[in-house]
Amino acid sequence: MNRLRFGLRFVVCAALISTAVALAQQPATPQAGPIPQSILAAQKAFVSNAGPVTEHISYYSGGPNRVYDEFYAALKASGKFEITGDQSDADLVLEHRVMTEDGGGATLRLVIYDRKTHYVLWSLLEPIKPCVLQKACESNFEAALPARLLDFEKLTGKFPIAAH
């Protein structure tokens, strides 16, 4: 009987020790850093167009201002921010750029600046899936732009109720 108790205790102890070791090896999840208060408090935004990194992005239609035009229209239509025509009237300056990549992909980049200090407060990147055919390129582009707008609205705490 003593051998059975000893064996059972040994198995239980081994299981507890291996569990403790496994838990100790898992990295701690870092606490999320704070979102700058100037982003959360912003009511007015100026939308700026940094344009594409390359002179011409041939696999997307609409020309070099397409990202700017569509983001501006979508942000204005959302009613979450007052869009200003002059950066000196804004709380935030939103700079857009399309960065092309090898293989036919691209990334939409939104840099958020504090208008008063000109410091970069945040940067959002939204990849556009690589493509070969024009129809696929358009579809990938059309999926990326609303995703970036939603990421921006979530960051600012002004995301649509349906997105909860």
C-alpha positions as CSV (number, residue, x, y, z in Angstrom):
1,M,0.0,0.0,0.0
2,N,2.9,2.4,0.8
3,R,4.3,1.9,-2.7
4,L,0.9,2.8,-4.2
5,R,0.7,6.0,-2.1
6,F,4.2,6.9,-2.9
7,G,3.6,6.4,-6.6
8,L,0.4,8.4,-6.5
9,R,2.1,11.2,-4.6
10,F,5.0,11.2,-7.1
11,V,2.6,11.5,-10.1
12,V,0.6,14.3,-8.5
13,C,3.8,16.2,-7.6
14,A,5.3,15.7,-11.1
15,A,2.0,17.1,-12.6
16,L,2.0,20.1,-10.3
17,I,5.7,20.9,-11.0
18,S,5.3,20.6,-14.8
19,T,2.2,22.8,-14.7
20,A,4.0,25.4,-12.6
21,V,7.0,25.4,-15.0
22,A,4.7,25.7,-18.1
23,L,2.9,28.7,-16.5
24,A,6.2,30.4,-15.6
25,Q,7.4,30.1,-19.2
26,Q,4.4,31.9,-20.7
27,P,5.2,35.6,-21.3
28,A,3.2,38.1,-19.4
29,T,0.8,40.1,-21.6
30,P,2.0,43.7,-21.4
31,Q,-0.6,46.3,-20.4
32,A,-1.7,48.4,-23.4
33,G,-0.1,51.9,-23.5
34,P,-2.4,54.8,-23.3
35,I,-3.9,56.6,-26.3
36,P,-2.9,60.2,-26.3
37,Q,-5.6,62.4,-24.7
38,S,-5.4,64.8,-27.7
39,I,-6.7,62.0,-30.0
40,L,-9.5,61.1,-27.6
41,A,-10.6,64.7,-27.1
42,A,-10.4,65.8,-30.8
43,Q,-13.5,67.2,-32.4
44,K,-12.0,68.7,-35.6
45,A,-9.7,67.2,-38.1
46,F,-7.8,68.4,-41.1
47,V,-7.3,65.7,-43.8
48,S,-4.0,66.0,-45.6
49,N,-2.8,64.2,-48.7
50,A,0.8,63.0,-48.7
51,G,0.2,61.1,-51.9
52,P,1.6,57.8,-53.0
53,V,5.3,57.0,-52.5
54,T,5.7,56.2,-56.2
55,E,4.6,58.6,-58.9
56,H,2.0,56.4,-60.3
57,I,0.2,53.3,-59.0
58,S,-1.0,51.6,-62.1
59,Y,-2.9,48.7,-60.6
60,Y,-5.4,50.9,-58.8
61,S,-7.9,53.2,-60.7
62,G,-8.8,56.7,-59.6
63,G,-5.5,58.4,-59.7
64,P,-3.1,59.4,-56.9
65,N,-5.7,61.3,-54.9
66,R,-8.2,58.3,-54.6
67,V,-7.2,57.4,-51.1
68,Y,-7.5,61.0,-49.9
69,D,-10.8,61.6,-51.7
70,E,-12.4,58.4,-50.4
71,F,-11.2,58.7,-46.8
72,Y,-12.2,62.4,-46.7
73,A,-15.7,61.6,-48.0
74,A,-16.1,58.6,-45.6
75,L,-14.9,60.5,-42.6
76,K,-17.1,63.5,-43.4
77,A,-20.1,61.3,-44.0
78,S,-19.6,59.5,-40.6
79,G,-20.2,62.8,-38.8
80,K,-17.7,61.8,-36.1
81,F,-15.5,64.8,-36.7
82,E,-15.9,68.3,-38.0
83,I,-13.6,68.3,-41.1
84,T,-11.8,71.7,-41.5
85,G,-10.4,73.2,-44.6
86,D,-7.6,74.9,-42.7
87,Q,-5.2,73.0,-40.5
88,S,-5.0,75.8,-38.0
89,D,-8.7,75.2,-37.1
90,A,-8.2,71.5,-36.5
91,D,-7.3,69.5,-33.4
92,L,-5.7,66.7,-35.4
93,V,-4.0,66.5,-38.8
94,L,-4.5,63.2,-40.6
95,E,-1.9,62.5,-43.2
96,H,-2.5,59.9,-45.9
97,R,-0.1,58.0,-48.0
98,V,-0.1,54.9,-50.2
99,M,3.1,52.9,-49.9
100,T,3.6,50.4,-52.7
101,E,5.3,47.1,-52.2
102,D,7.0,44.6,-54.4
103,G,4.7,41.9,-55.7
104,G,1.7,44.2,-56.4
105,G,0.6,45.0,-52.9
106,A,0.5,48.2,-51.1
107,T,-0.2,49.7,-47.6
108,L,-2.5,52.6,-46.7
109,R,-0.8,54.7,-44.1
110,L,-2.5,57.2,-41.8
111,V,-0.3,59.3,-39.6
112,I,-2.1,61.3,-36.9
113,Y,-0.4,64.6,-35.9
114,D,-1.2,67.0,-33.1
115,R,-1.9,70.2,-34.9
116,K,-0.5,72.5,-32.2
117,T,2.8,70.7,-31.6
118,H,3.2,68.9,-35.0
119,Y,4.2,65.7,-33.1
120,V,3.2,62.3,-34.5
121,L,0.6,60.9,-32.1
122,W,-0.2,57.7,-33.8
123,S,0.2,55.8,-37.1
124,L,-2.2,53.3,-38.6
125,L,-1.3,50.9,-41.4
126,E,-3.7,48.9,-43.5
127,P,-2.3,46.4,-46.0
128,I,-3.8,46.0,-49.4
129,K,-3.5,42.4,-50.5
130,P,-1.2,41.8,-53.5
131,C,-3.0,41.3,-56.8
132,V,-2.4,40.7,-60.5
133,L,-5.8,41.3,-62.1
134,Q,-7.3,44.7,-62.1
135,K,-10.6,43.5,-60.7
136,A,-8.9,41.8,-57.8
137,C,-6.8,45.0,-57.2
138,E,-9.9,47.1,-57.0
139,S,-11.6,44.7,-54.7
140,N,-8.6,44.5,-52.3
141,F,-8.4,48.3,-52.3
142,E,-12.1,48.7,-51.6
143,A,-11.7,46.4,-48.6
144,A,-8.7,48.2,-47.1
145,L,-10.0,51.7,-47.0
146,P,-13.1,51.1,-44.8
147,A,-11.0,48.9,-42.5
148,R,-8.6,51.9,-42.0
149,L,-11.5,54.3,-41.3
150,L,-12.9,51.8,-38.7
151,D,-9.5,51.5,-37.0
152,F,-9.2,55.2,-36.8
153,E,-12.7,55.5,-35.3
154,K,-12.0,52.8,-32.8
155,L,-8.7,54.6,-31.8
156,T,-10.5,57.9,-31.3
157,G,-13.4,56.2,-29.4
158,K,-15.9,57.3,-32.0
159,F,-16.6,54.0,-33.7
160,P,-20.1,53.1,-35.0
161,I,-22.5,51.4,-32.6
162,A,-22.8,48.5,-35.0
163,A,-19.1,47.8,-34.6
164,H,-19.3,47.0,-30.9
